Amino acid sequence: MHETGRSEEEAREHIKKLIDVAWKNMNKDHMAAKSLSSQMLFATAMNLARVSMLVYQNDDGHGIEDGEPKERALRLFIQSIPLPK
């Protein structure tokens, strides 16, 4: 941003485009995986990417003391999802 003289909004748009390209490449590679071990590796990598996006897309919680990041993590990883009976 500082090197190119671009605005913060332009920098954010550029990063969003890079993320979209990365997701498309990951999806393409995941679909092309033939062996079970390759599919499992791609699934793990994609899940890690999803969690990372979730955390940083909605703020990482650094410096927030209201408990929301902790509640979000509990809902995501610990609390069970209610299923209809």
Backbone bond lengths (Angstrom), bond angles and torsions (degrees), N, CA, C in turn:
res aa  C-N    CA-C-N  psi(-1)  N-CA   C-N-CA  omega(-1)  CA-C   N-CA-C  phi
1 M - - - 1.436 - - 1.536 109.11 -
2 H 1.325 116.30 -48.55 1.463 118.79 -178.82 1.530 111.33 -70.97
3 E 1.332 116.85 -34.92 1.461 120.31 -177.93 1.522 112.02 -69.43
4 T 1.328 116.81 -34.12 1.465 120.22 -175.47 1.521 113.37 -98.25
5 G 1.326 117.26 -9.98 1.455 120.31 -179.22 1.518 113.60 73.95
6 R 1.324 116.88 20.29 1.469 121.16 -179.37 1.524 110.46 -86.23
7 S 1.323 114.85 160.86 1.464 120.07 178.76 1.526 110.24 -79.53
8 E 1.309 115.48 166.12 1.466 120.16 177.89 1.527 110.56 -62.82
9 E 1.320 116.82 -38.72 1.468 120.61 179.37 1.530 110.98 -62.75
10 E 1.324 117.33 -42.45 1.466 120.50 177.39 1.525 111.09 -64.34
11 A 1.313 116.45 -38.95 1.467 120.30 178.20 1.524 110.57 -64.62
12 R 1.321 117.00 -41.71 1.465 120.64 178.22 1.530 111.37 -62.83
13 E 1.317 117.01 -42.64 1.464 120.90 178.43 1.525 111.22 -62.73
14 H 1.325 116.21 -40.32 1.465 120.26 178.57 1.530 110.58 -63.00
15 I 1.325 116.91 -43.63 1.468 120.89 179.18 1.527 110.07 -63.90
16 K 1.335 117.88 -41.08 1.468 120.72 177.84 1.525 111.14 -59.91
17 K 1.334 116.73 -40.81 1.464 120.17 178.17 1.526 111.04 -64.76
18 L 1.338 116.77 -41.15 1.465 120.18 177.88 1.527 111.03 -62.75
19 I 1.324 116.75 -39.54 1.466 120.93 178.49 1.522 110.05 -65.10
20 D 1.327 117.58 -42.93 1.471 120.85 178.03 1.525 111.51 -59.79
21 V 1.321 116.88 -43.68 1.469 120.80 178.85 1.527 110.08 -63.18
22 A 1.330 116.57 -42.64 1.470 119.92 179.70 1.527 111.06 -62.74
23 W 1.341 117.79 -42.60 1.467 120.62 178.26 1.525 111.20 -62.73
24 K 1.326 116.85 -41.99 1.466 120.00 179.01 1.523 110.79 -62.20
25 N 1.331 116.88 -42.52 1.463 120.17 178.18 1.524 111.64 -64.74
26 M 1.327 116.72 -41.86 1.468 120.01 179.26 1.523 110.82 -63.96
27 N 1.324 116.88 -43.24 1.470 120.06 178.94 1.525 111.30 -63.60
28 K 1.328 116.87 -42.16 1.461 121.09 179.12 1.534 110.18 -62.13
29 D 1.332 116.95 -46.35 1.464 120.74 179.92 1.523 111.58 -65.74
30 H 1.327 116.21 -37.35 1.461 119.99 179.25 1.525 110.52 -64.28
31 M 1.316 116.64 -42.21 1.464 120.37 -179.73 1.530 111.89 -69.29
32 A 1.326 116.92 -26.79 1.466 120.77 -179.13 1.528 112.68 -84.57
33 A 1.326 117.52 -11.22 1.468 120.65 -178.20 1.523 109.76 -65.77
34 K 1.313 116.19 130.20 1.467 121.33 -176.21 1.526 112.66 -97.74
35 S 1.314 116.78 -45.41 1.466 119.06 -174.72 1.526 110.86 -82.94
36 L 1.309 115.64 156.33 1.462 121.44 179.64 1.523 110.84 -62.52
37 S 1.333 117.06 -40.38 1.467 119.60 -179.43 1.529 110.84 -64.98
38 S 1.325 117.53 -38.20 1.467 120.29 176.93 1.521 110.88 -65.99
39 Q 1.321 116.79 -41.09 1.461 120.65 178.67 1.523 110.81 -63.23
40 M 1.329 116.54 -41.39 1.464 120.25 179.71 1.527 110.73 -67.10
41 L 1.327 116.90 -39.45 1.460 120.62 178.25 1.526 110.47 -63.10
42 F 1.325 116.71 -45.65 1.462 120.11 178.55 1.526 111.22 -64.28
43 A 1.322 117.76 -40.22 1.468 120.44 179.10 1.522 110.55 -61.93
44 T 1.328 116.55 -41.68 1.466 120.24 178.41 1.523 110.81 -64.35
45 A 1.319 117.03 -45.50 1.466 120.87 179.45 1.524 111.20 -62.54
46 M 1.316 116.64 -40.38 1.462 119.72 -179.72 1.523 111.54 -68.93
47 N 1.323 117.26 -37.61 1.461 119.54 177.28 1.521 111.04 -65.72
48 L 1.326 117.51 -39.10 1.460 120.65 176.24 1.528 110.17 -62.79
49 A 1.311 116.77 -41.81 1.467 120.44 178.09 1.526 111.05 -63.94
50 R 1.331 116.80 -39.67 1.476 120.27 178.51 1.523 111.28 -62.67
51 V 1.329 116.40 -44.67 1.466 120.19 179.71 1.524 109.81 -64.10
52 S 1.324 116.91 -42.86 1.466 120.22 179.16 1.517 111.10 -60.96
53 M 1.324 116.56 -43.61 1.467 119.71 178.07 1.518 111.41 -62.82
54 L 1.319 116.17 -42.50 1.460 120.09 -179.90 1.521 110.83 -60.56
55 V 1.319 116.29 -45.29 1.464 120.38 -177.53 1.521 110.70 -65.43
56 Y 1.317 117.41 -49.54 1.456 119.78 -173.55 1.517 113.64 -84.10
57 Q 1.313 118.25 -21.18 1.454 120.59 177.16 1.527 110.27 -71.39
58 N 1.312 116.65 -31.94 1.466 121.66 -178.52 1.518 111.37 -108.61
59 D 1.316 117.19 33.46 1.462 125.05 -176.12 1.521 109.46 72.14
60 D 1.307 115.05 147.42 1.455 119.50 -177.05 1.519 112.37 -88.49
61 G 1.329 117.66 -5.95 1.450 120.14 176.38 1.513 114.24 83.17
62 H 1.308 117.75 0.06 1.460 120.67 -179.43 1.523 109.14 -65.85
63 G 1.304 116.02 123.17 1.448 120.75 178.90 1.514 114.69 85.99
64 I 1.322 118.33 0.44 1.462 121.12 178.80 1.521 108.27 -94.25
65 E 1.317 116.36 127.59 1.456 119.98 -176.14 1.519 113.34 -111.26
66 D 1.317 118.52 13.09 1.460 119.91 -176.85 1.522 113.68 -87.83
67 G 1.330 118.33 -2.22 1.455 120.92 177.15 1.514 114.75 88.86
68 E 1.325 118.72 -5.01 1.464 121.05 -178.07 1.526 112.82 -62.68
69 P 1.336 120.37 -45.14 1.475 118.51 177.82 1.530 112.70 -59.59
70 K 1.322 116.84 -38.31 1.465 120.44 178.63 1.528 109.91 -65.42
71 E 1.326 117.05 -44.17 1.465 120.82 178.68 1.524 110.96 -62.67
72 R 1.327 116.72 -40.46 1.461 120.77 178.93 1.527 110.61 -62.62
73 A 1.329 117.08 -43.40 1.468 120.99 178.85 1.523 110.86 -65.16
74 L 1.324 117.79 -40.67 1.467 120.57 177.95 1.523 110.83 -62.37
75 R 1.324 116.94 -44.86 1.469 119.97 179.26 1.525 111.37 -63.78
76 L 1.320 116.33 -36.27 1.459 120.38 -176.01 1.524 112.80 -75.14
77 F 1.335 117.62 -41.81 1.461 120.68 -170.38 1.524 115.31 -110.81
78 I 1.313 118.83 -26.52 1.460 120.91 -169.82 1.522 112.74 -107.66
79 Q 1.318 117.20 -52.36 1.458 120.62 -173.38 1.525 110.69 -70.94
80 S 1.311 114.70 139.03 1.461 118.94 -178.78 1.526 110.60 -78.45
81 I 1.296 114.64 156.46 1.460 121.28 178.26 1.523 107.79 -90.33
82 P 1.330 118.12 123.76 1.466 119.29 179.36 1.530 110.54 -68.10
83 L 1.296 115.72 131.71 1.460 121.51 178.90 1.519 109.75 -108.68
84 P 1.325 117.57 144.11 1.468 119.48 178.37 1.525 110.15 -67.01
85 K 1.319 114.73 147.62 1.474 119.51 -178.95 1.493 111.38 -91.38
